[in-house]
Amino acid sequence: MWFKRRPKNRRIGRDQVLDVKLRSSQVRAARTRRFALTMGGIFAVVFSLYMAYRIGDWSLNRLVYENKAFSLDELDVQTDGVISADQLRRWAGVKFEDNLLALDLARVKRDLELVPLVQSASVERILPHTLRIRVVEREPVAQINLPRPRPNSSAELAVYQVDAAGWVMLPPDPRQRAVPLKQPADQLPVLGGIDGTLVQAGRRIEVQQVQAALQLILAFERSQLAGLVDLKRIDVSSPDVLLVTTGQGGEVTMGMADFDQQLRRWHGIFDMGQRLSKAIATLDLAVTNNIPARWLEASAVPPPTPKLPKTSRTRKKHV
């Protein structure tokens, strides 16, 4: 215990150590350098991406979208109707020498199908120089005549055509046709008693009576009466029946359904009148039993108008 070493005071015997504390200005300078390096790196990355995008965009335009090797030199148009290829090209908004790869096919299809005369269209690019367009036209089965005011306070008759589904369209201008008109518009049955506000080109008439009248026209065309009697006018103003006026001056009242059976009855009564040298003046087919009819002398009835054959609906190709 006499030779035990006493502990020293550490504060008195502490050795000199390195002072690692920095001034606040040096800390701020270090932080500023790190921030500048970070922002510089971000700017370099963004600038590199932007330059890569601009170079890629320039290369794409130069080598693809502005490349004359993909210019439109041939327009292959096929339609099942009568519209000319030049008119379809104008509606499609395409020009020769346009770049095929830069052409918006969805826009071309939409522009064509916005035309009331066109039912559907398909567009296809065939590299390197051909654009193929296929068009299905609407086929009119009836017409609607509406008075239209003129600036001089008079009125003129506006003619609209309707296809089997009820879509309304204006008759094509003769300059828009690839072939001359063979069947005059007045041979189409006229739909009467329609609210004029419903008749707009490019719109579909969904009124039940109009749809029934269109189904009647289709059923009549495939019936035995076709060629024997002319459908002149169908009045759709009544909610329950259709009033049909024939080209021979007869009036036939028909129900709203089962047209095939009603047309068979009509044909049977027509044949009976032919044997008796009589013609139908009025006939009510909406009555199922004891059908009321009134007769005319057959000699006083004009013969049916001979109808020209319809324009073929096979596809016509224009290049």
C-alpha positions as CSV (number, residue, x, y, z in Angstrom):
1,M,0.0,0.0,0.0
2,W,3.0,2.3,0.4
3,F,4.0,2.0,-3.2
4,K,0.4,2.2,-4.8
5,R,0.2,4.8,-7.6
6,R,-2.2,7.7,-7.0
7,P,-4.8,8.6,-9.9
8,K,-4.0,11.8,-11.6
9,N,-6.4,14.6,-12.4
10,R,-7.3,14.1,-16.0
11,R,-8.1,17.8,-16.6
12,I,-4.6,18.7,-15.5
13,G,-2.9,16.0,-17.4
14,R,-5.0,16.1,-20.7
15,D,-2.9,16.1,-23.9
16,Q,-3.5,18.6,-26.7
17,V,-6.0,17.2,-29.3
18,L,-6.9,18.4,-32.8
19,D,-9.7,20.9,-33.0
20,V,-12.2,19.5,-35.7
21,K,-14.8,22.2,-35.4
22,L,-15.4,24.2,-38.6
23,R,-16.6,27.7,-38.9
24,S,-20.3,28.2,-40.0
25,S,-19.1,29.9,-43.2
26,Q,-17.1,26.8,-44.2
27,V,-20.1,24.6,-43.5
28,R,-22.3,26.8,-45.8
29,A,-19.7,26.7,-48.5
30,A,-19.6,22.9,-48.4
31,R,-23.3,22.7,-48.6
32,T,-23.4,25.1,-51.5
33,R,-20.9,23.1,-53.4
34,R,-22.9,19.9,-52.9
35,F,-26.1,21.6,-54.0
36,A,-24.4,23.1,-57.1
37,L,-23.0,19.7,-58.0
38,T,-26.4,18.1,-57.6
39,M,-28.2,20.7,-59.7
40,G,-25.5,20.5,-62.3
41,G,-25.9,16.8,-62.5
42,I,-29.7,17.1,-62.8
43,F,-29.4,19.7,-65.5
44,A,-26.9,17.6,-67.4
45,V,-29.2,14.6,-67.3
46,V,-32.3,16.7,-68.4
47,F,-30.3,18.4,-71.2
48,S,-29.0,15.1,-72.4
49,L,-32.5,13.6,-72.5
50,Y,-33.9,16.7,-74.3
51,M,-31.1,16.6,-76.9
52,A,-31.7,12.9,-77.4
53,Y,-35.4,13.6,-77.9
54,R,-34.8,16.4,-80.4
55,I,-32.3,14.3,-82.3
56,G,-34.7,11.4,-82.4
57,D,-37.6,13.6,-83.4
58,W,-35.5,15.2,-86.2
59,S,-34.3,11.8,-87.3
60,L,-37.8,10.4,-87.3
61,N,-39.2,13.3,-89.4
62,R,-36.2,13.3,-91.7
63,L,-36.0,9.5,-92.3
64,V,-39.7,8.5,-92.0
65,Y,-42.4,11.2,-92.0
66,E,-40.7,13.4,-94.6
67,N,-39.2,10.6,-96.6
68,K,-40.2,10.8,-100.2
69,A,-39.8,7.0,-100.4
70,F,-43.2,6.7,-98.5
71,S,-45.2,9.2,-100.5
72,L,-48.7,8.4,-101.6
73,D,-48.6,7.6,-105.4
74,E,-51.6,5.2,-105.7
75,L,-55.1,5.5,-104.2
76,D,-56.9,2.2,-104.3
77,V,-60.6,3.0,-103.6
78,Q,-63.4,0.4,-103.8
79,T,-67.1,1.2,-103.1
80,D,-70.2,-0.8,-103.4
81,G,-72.2,2.2,-104.5
82,V,-72.0,5.1,-107.0
83,I,-69.7,7.7,-105.4
84,S,-66.7,8.6,-107.5
85,A,-63.1,8.0,-106.3
86,D,-62.2,11.7,-106.5
87,Q,-65.1,12.6,-104.3
88,L,-64.2,10.0,-101.7
89,R,-60.6,11.2,-101.8
90,R,-61.7,14.8,-101.1
91,W,-63.9,13.6,-98.2
92,A,-61.0,11.6,-96.9
93,G,-58.7,14.7,-96.9
94,V,-55.8,12.9,-98.6
95,K,-53.6,14.2,-101.4
96,F,-51.1,12.5,-103.6
97,E,-47.5,12.9,-102.4
98,D,-48.7,12.8,-98.8
99,N,-46.5,10.7,-96.6
100,L,-48.2,7.4,-95.9
101,L,-46.5,6.9,-92.5
102,A,-47.5,10.4,-91.4
103,L,-51.2,9.9,-92.4
104,D,-53.7,9.5,-89.6
105,L,-55.7,6.5,-90.7
106,A,-58.2,6.9,-87.8
107,R,-58.9,10.5,-88.9
108,V,-59.4,9.5,-92.5
109,K,-61.9,6.8,-91.4
110,R,-63.8,9.2,-89.2
111,D,-64.0,11.9,-91.9
112,L,-65.5,9.4,-94.4
113,E,-68.0,8.0,-91.9
114,L,-69.2,11.5,-91.0
115,V,-70.6,11.7,-94.5
116,P,-74.3,10.7,-94.4
117,L,-74.0,8.7,-97.7
118,V,-71.3,6.5,-96.2
119,Q,-72.3,3.6,-93.9
120,S,-68.8,2.4,-93.1
121,A,-65.2,2.8,-94.3
122,S,-61.9,1.0,-93.8
123,V,-58.5,2.5,-94.5
124,E,-55.2,0.6,-94.8
125,R,-51.7,1.7,-95.8
126,I,-49.8,-0.6,-98.1
127,L,-46.1,0.4,-98.1
128,P,-44.4,2.0,-99.8
129,H,-46.9,4.0,-102.0
130,T,-50.5,2.7,-101.8
131,L,-53.5,3.8,-99.6
132,R,-56.4,1.3,-99.7
133,I,-59.9,2.6,-98.9
134,R,-63.0,0.4,-98.8
135,V,-66.4,2.1,-98.6
136,V,-69.9,0.7,-97.9
137,E,-72.6,3.3,-99.0
138,R,-76.1,3.6,-97.7
139,E,-78.8,2.5,-100.1
140,P,-81.9,4.6,-100.1
141,V,-85.3,2.8,-99.9
142,A,-87.6,5.8,-99.4
143,Q,-87.6,9.5,-99.5
144,I,-89.1,12.4,-97.5
145,N,-90.3,15.6,-99.1
146,L,-90.3,18.7,-96.8
147,P,-91.1,22.3,-97.7
148,R,-88.2,24.6,-97.2
149,P,-88.6,28.4,-97.1
150,R,-86.6,30.5,-99.6
151,P,-85.3,34.1,-99.2
152,N,-88.1,35.5,-101.5
153,S,-90.8,34.3,-99.1
154,S,-91.7,31.3,-101.3
155,A,-91.1,27.7,-100.5
156,E,-89.4,24.8,-102.3
157,L,-89.5,21.1,-101.8
158,A,-86.4,19.6,-100.1
159,V,-85.9,16.0,-100.8
160,Y,-84.2,13.7,-98.3
161,Q,-83.5,10.0,-98.7
162,V,-83.7,7.3,-96.0
163,D,-82.0,3.9,-95.9
164,A,-83.4,0.7,-94.5
165,A,-82.2,1.5,-91.0
166,G,-83.7,5.0,-90.9
167,W,-80.5,7.1,-91.6
168,V,-81.3,10.3,-93.4
169,M,-79.2,11.6,-96.2
170,L,-79.3,14.1,-99.1
171,P,-79.3,12.7,-102.6
172,P,-75.8,12.7,-104.1
173,D,-75.0,15.5,-106.4
174,P,-74.6,14.3,-110.0
175,R,-71.0,15.6,-110.0
176,Q,-70.2,13.2,-107.0
177,R,-71.3,10.1,-108.9
178,A,-69.1,7.7,-110.8
179,V,-72.0,6.5,-112.9
180,P,-75.1,8.4,-114.1
181,L,-78.4,8.1,-112.2
182,K,-80.4,5.3,-113.6
183,Q,-83.4,5.3,-111.2
184,P,-85.2,8.7,-110.7
185,A,-85.7,9.7,-107.1
186,D,-89.5,9.9,-107.5
187,Q,-89.7,6.1,-107.9
188,L,-88.8,5.7,-104.2
189,P,-91.8,5.5,-101.9
190,V,-92.5,8.8,-100.1
191,L,-92.9,8.8,-96.3
192,G,-95.5,11.3,-95.2
193,G,-96.8,12.5,-91.9
194,I,-93.3,12.9,-90.3
195,D,-92.4,15.6,-87.9
196,G,-89.9,17.8,-89.9
197,T,-87.7,18.5,-86.9
198,L,-86.7,14.8,-86.9
199,V,-85.4,14.9,-90.5
200,Q,-81.8,15.9,-90.4
201,A,-79.1,14.6,-92.7
202,G,-76.7,12.3,-90.9
203,R,-79.3,11.5,-88.2
204,R,-81.3,8.3,-87.7
205,I,-85.1,8.5,-87.3
206,E,-86.0,6.0,-84.6
207,V,-89.8,6.7,-84.5
208,Q,-91.6,3.4,-84.4
209,Q,-94.0,4.2,-87.3
210,V,-91.1,5.2,-89.6
211,Q,-89.1,2.0,-88.7
212,A,-92.3,0.0,-89.4
213,A,-92.8,1.7,-92.8
214,L,-89.2,0.9,-93.8
215,Q,-89.7,-2.7,-92.9
216,L,-92.8,-2.7,-95.0
217,I,-90.9,-1.4,-98.0
218,L,-88.3,-4.2,-97.6
219,A,-91.0,-6.8,-97.2
220,F,-92.9,-5.5,-100.3
221,E,-89.8,-5.6,-102.5
222,R,-89.4,-9.4,-101.8
223,S,-93.1,-10.1,-102.1
224,Q,-95.2,-11.2,-105.1
225,L,-96.7,-7.8,-105.4
226,A,-93.4,-6.2,-106.5
227,G,-93.8,-5.3,-110.2
228,L,-97.6,-5.6,-110.0
229,V,-98.3,-2.6,-107.7
230,D,-96.4,0.6,-107.1
231,L,-95.8,1.9,-103.6
232,K,-96.3,5.6,-104.0
233,R,-96.7,6.9,-100.4
234,I,-96.8,5.6,-96.9
235,D,-98.4,7.9,-94.2
236,V,-97.0,7.3,-90.8
237,S,-99.0,9.9,-88.9
238,S,-101.2,7.3,-87.2
239,P,-99.7,5.5,-84.1
240,D,-101.4,2.2,-84.9
241,V,-101.6,1.7,-88.7
242,L,-99.8,2.6,-91.9
243,L,-101.8,4.1,-94.8
244,V,-100.3,3.1,-98.1
245,T,-101.2,4.8,-101.3
246,T,-100.4,2.9,-104.5
247,G,-99.5,4.3,-107.9
248,Q,-102.8,2.9,-109.2
249,G,-104.8,5.1,-106.9
250,G,-105.6,2.5,-104.3
251,E,-105.4,3.0,-100.5
252,V,-104.4,0.1,-98.3
253,T,-104.4,0.3,-94.5
254,M,-101.9,-2.0,-92.9
255,G,-101.0,-3.0,-89.3
256,M,-97.7,-2.4,-87.7
257,A,-96.4,-5.9,-87.7
258,D,-96.4,-9.2,-89.7
259,F,-96.0,-7.6,-93.0
260,D,-95.4,-10.8,-94.9
261,Q,-98.8,-12.2,-94.0
262,Q,-100.5,-9.0,-94.8
263,L,-98.8,-8.8,-98.2
264,R,-99.9,-12.4,-99.0
265,R,-103.5,-11.4,-98.2
266,W,-103.1,-8.3,-100.4
267,H,-101.8,-10.4,-103.2
268,G,-104.6,-12.9,-102.9
269,I,-107.2,-10.1,-103.1
270,F,-105.3,-8.5,-106.0
271,D,-105.5,-11.8,-107.9
272,M,-109.2,-12.1,-107.2
273,G,-109.7,-8.6,-108.5
274,Q,-107.8,-9.4,-111.7
275,R,-110.1,-12.4,-112.4
276,L,-113.1,-10.1,-111.9
277,S,-111.5,-7.3,-114.0
278,K,-111.5,-5.1,-110.9
279,A,-108.9,-3.1,-109.1
280,I,-108.5,-2.3,-105.4
281,A,-109.8,1.1,-104.4
282,T,-109.5,0.7,-100.6
283,L,-108.4,-2.2,-98.5
284,D,-108.0,-2.6,-94.8
285,L,-105.5,-5.3,-93.9
286,A,-105.3,-4.2,-90.3
287,V,-108.5,-6.2,-89.8
288,T,-107.7,-9.9,-89.5
289,N,-111.2,-11.3,-90.3
290,N,-113.7,-10.2,-93.0
291,I,-111.3,-7.7,-94.6
292,P,-113.2,-4.7,-96.0
293,A,-112.4,-3.8,-99.6
294,R,-113.8,-1.5,-102.3
295,W,-113.3,-2.0,-106.0
296,L,-112.6,0.0,-109.1
297,E,-112.9,-0.9,-112.7
298,A,-109.6,-2.3,-113.8
299,S,-109.7,-0.4,-117.1
300,A,-109.6,2.9,-115.2
301,V,-106.4,2.0,-113.3
302,P,-103.0,3.0,-114.8
303,P,-100.6,0.1,-115.2
304,P,-97.6,-0.1,-112.8
305,T,-94.6,1.9,-113.7
306,P,-91.8,-0.3,-115.1
307,K,-88.9,0.0,-112.7
308,L,-85.3,0.1,-113.9
309,P,-82.9,-2.4,-112.4
310,K,-81.2,-1.1,-109.3
311,T,-77.6,-0.2,-109.4
312,S,-75.5,-3.2,-108.6
313,R,-74.1,-3.1,-105.0
314,T,-71.0,-5.1,-105.9
315,R,-67.8,-3.2,-105.2
316,K,-66.5,-0.9,-107.9
317,K,-62.8,-0.1,-108.0
318,H,-61.4,3.3,-108.8
319,V,-57.7,3.9,-108.9
